[in-house]
């Protein structure tokens, strides 16, 4: 099995600061994926990880997609330009409303956004399933914290256990990740293997803080 080498970057201190900012900061406009995207209070301010995901995902005009953890909606909005239709879901109600705002701003008509705890409220099967999860195993106080933190890695474990029920037989998974020094960097590789998926490709994008964003592409074994 492929191994990922961990960086020395410790994510929790920086994430703690960013969470405080996201709770207090007024809505801001961010340039991402050749679009201006509104990031509302309490929602992850999209970054290079979103750009890497959009650059990596390959989808045909006849295909459908599902994004788990849509945040501002930027990934879904960008992918929708090349897809038949898509769905974006998030556990955070603030993120769902933020995504709807950005879709309306950009005149995007072929996406639905709604609240769902992973696949809880999702129906159907999709050609592409995208997930840029909270990377770090850490306790949370509310759903805003879940933009960065995933207690006992429960979200990621549930994702890989259930994703096969919503993926078409020849479908692909695009899973966002990073090489932080304080996470189990090989966790998605292990979870994918345990649940019947193999790694097809790993795409990397270095960050100025001396860690690397990754997108892991999986298919069924």
C-alpha positions in Angstrom: 0.0 0.0 0.0 1.2 3.5 -0.8 2.5 5.5 2.2 2.4 9.2 2.8 5.3 10.9 4.5 4.2 13.2 7.3 5.5 16.8 7.4 6.5 18.5 10.6 3.5 20.9 10.5 1.3 20.8 13.6 -2.2 21.6 12.5 -4.1 22.1 15.8 -2.6 25.4 17.0 -3.2 27.1 13.6 -6.7 25.6 13.3 -7.6 26.9 16.7 -6.7 30.4 15.7 -8.6 30.1 12.4 -11.7 28.8 14.1 -11.8 31.8 16.4 -11.4 34.0 13.3 -14.2 32.2 11.4 -16.6 32.6 14.4 -16.0 36.4 14.6 -15.1 37.6 11.1 -17.7 39.4 9.0 -18.4 37.8 5.5 -15.4 38.1 3.2 -14.9 37.7 -0.5 -12.2 35.2 -1.5 -10.8 34.7 -5.0 -10.7 31.0 -5.7 -11.0 28.8 -8.8 -11.3 32.0 -11.0 -14.4 33.1 -9.1 -15.2 35.5 -6.3 -16.6 33.4 -3.4 -18.3 34.7 -0.3 -17.2 33.1 2.9 -19.7 33.8 5.6 -19.1 33.8 9.4 -18.8 30.3 10.7 -17.9 28.7 7.3 -14.5 27.5 6.2 -12.8 30.2 4.1 -11.9 28.3 1.0 -8.2 28.0 0.2 -5.6 26.1 -1.9 -7.1 22.8 -1.0 -10.3 23.7 -2.9 -8.3 24.8 -5.9 -6.4 21.6 -6.0 -9.6 19.6 -5.8 -11.1 21.5 -8.7 -8.0 21.1 -10.8 -7.9 17.3 -10.1 -11.5 16.3 -10.5 -12.3 14.9 -14.0 -16.0 14.8 -14.9 -17.9 14.4 -18.2 -20.9 16.6 -19.3 -23.2 13.6 -18.9 -22.1 12.7 -15.4 -23.4 13.6 -11.9 -21.5 14.4 -8.7 -22.0 14.6 -5.0 -19.9 16.7 -2.6 -19.7 15.8 1.0 -18.8 18.9 3.1 -19.5 21.7 0.6 -18.5 24.6 2.8 -18.8 27.8 0.7 -19.9 25.6 -2.3 -16.9 26.7 -4.4 -15.9 23.1 -5.4 -19.4 22.1 -6.4 -20.0 25.3 -8.3 -16.7 24.9 -10.2 -17.3 21.2 -11.0 -20.9 21.9 -12.1 -19.6 23.8 -15.1 -18.4 20.5 -16.6 -21.2 18.2 -15.2 -24.8 17.2 -15.9 -25.8 18.0 -12.3 -24.7 17.7 -8.7 -25.5 17.8 -5.0 -23.6 19.5 -2.2 -24.2 18.7 1.4 -22.8 19.9 4.7 -23.5 19.2 8.4 -23.2 22.9 9.1 -26.4 24.9 8.2 -24.4 28.0 7.8 -22.3 26.3 5.1 -25.5 25.2 3.2 -26.9 28.7 3.1 -23.4 30.1 2.1 -23.3 27.6 -0.8 -26.7 28.6 -2.0 -25.7 32.2 -1.9 -22.6 31.6 -4.0 -24.5 29.4 -6.5 -27.0 32.2 -7.0 -24.2 34.8 -7.3 -22.7 32.8 -10.1 -25.9 31.8 -11.8 -25.4 28.1 -11.1 -28.6 26.2 -11.8 -27.6 22.5 -11.9 -26.8 22.0 -8.2 -28.8 21.3 -5.1 -27.4 22.2 -1.6 -28.9 20.8 1.6 -28.0 19.8 5.1 -26.8 16.2 5.6 -24.6 14.5 8.1 -22.4 12.8 5.5 -24.9 10.6 3.5 -27.8 10.8 6.0 -30.1 12.7 3.7 -28.7 11.7 0.4 -30.4 9.4 -2.2 -29.2 8.0 -5.5 -25.9 7.0 -7.0 -23.3 9.3 -8.5 -20.4 9.1 -11.1 -18.2 11.2 -8.9 -18.1 11.7 -5.1 -16.0 14.5 -3.7 -15.0 15.0 -0.1 -12.6 17.4 1.5 -13.0 16.3 5.1 -11.9 17.7 8.4 -8.4 16.2 8.6 -7.6 16.4 12.3 -8.7 14.1 15.1 -9.9 16.5 17.8 -12.9 17.1 20.0 -15.5 19.6 18.8 -18.0 21.9 20.6 -20.3 22.4 17.6 -20.7 21.9 13.9 -18.5 25.0 13.1 -15.5 23.2 14.7 -16.1 20.3 12.2 -14.7 22.4 9.4 -11.3 21.4 10.8 -11.8 18.7 13.5 -13.2 15.2 13.4 -13.5 13.5 16.8 -12.0 10.0 16.6 -11.9 10.4 12.8 -15.6 9.3 12.9 -16.6 11.3 9.8 -13.9 9.8 7.6 -14.6 6.3 8.9 -18.3 6.6 8.1 -17.6 8.1 4.7 -15.6 5.1 3.5 -18.0 2.6 5.1 -21.0 4.1 3.3 -19.6 5.7 0.1 -20.0 2.5 -1.9 -23.8 2.7 -1.5 -23.9 6.0 -3.4 -21.2 5.5 -6.0 -21.9 4.1 -9.4 -20.1 0.8 -10.2 -17.4 2.5 -12.3 -17.5 5.8 -10.3 -14.6 7.6 -8.7 -13.9 9.2 -5.3 -11.8 12.3 -4.9 -10.8 12.7 -1.3 -9.0 15.8 0.0 -6.1 15.3 2.4 -2.9 16.8 3.8 0.4 15.5 5.3 0.1 17.2 8.7 2.5 15.9 11.4 -0.3 15.5 14.0 -2.7 13.3 12.0 -2.6 9.7 10.8 -1.5 10.5 7.3 -2.2 7.0 5.9 -5.7 6.8 7.4 -7.7 7.4 4.2 -5.5 4.8 2.4 -6.3 2.3 5.1 -10.0 3.1 5.3 -10.3 2.8 1.5 -8.6 -0.5 1.4 -10.7 -1.9 4.2 -13.9 -0.9 2.4 -13.0 -2.2 -1.1 -11.3 0.8 -2.8 -7.9 1.2 -4.3 -5.8 4.4 -4.9 -5.7 5.4 -8.6 -3.7 8.6 -8.3 -2.4 11.1 -5.7 -2.1 14.8 -6.6 -0.1 17.2 -4.5 0.1 20.9 -3.9 2.7 22.4 -1.5 1.6 25.1 0.9 3.7 28.0 2.2 3.5 26.6 5.7 5.7 23.7 4.7 3.0 21.1 4.4 1.3 19.6 1.3 -2.4 19.4 0.3 -3.3 16.2 -1.4 -6.2 14.8 -3.5 -6.5 11.0 -3.4 -8.5 9.4 -6.3 -10.0 6.0 -5.5 -12.0 3.5 -7.4 -13.5 0.1 -6.5 -11.1 -2.8 -6.4 
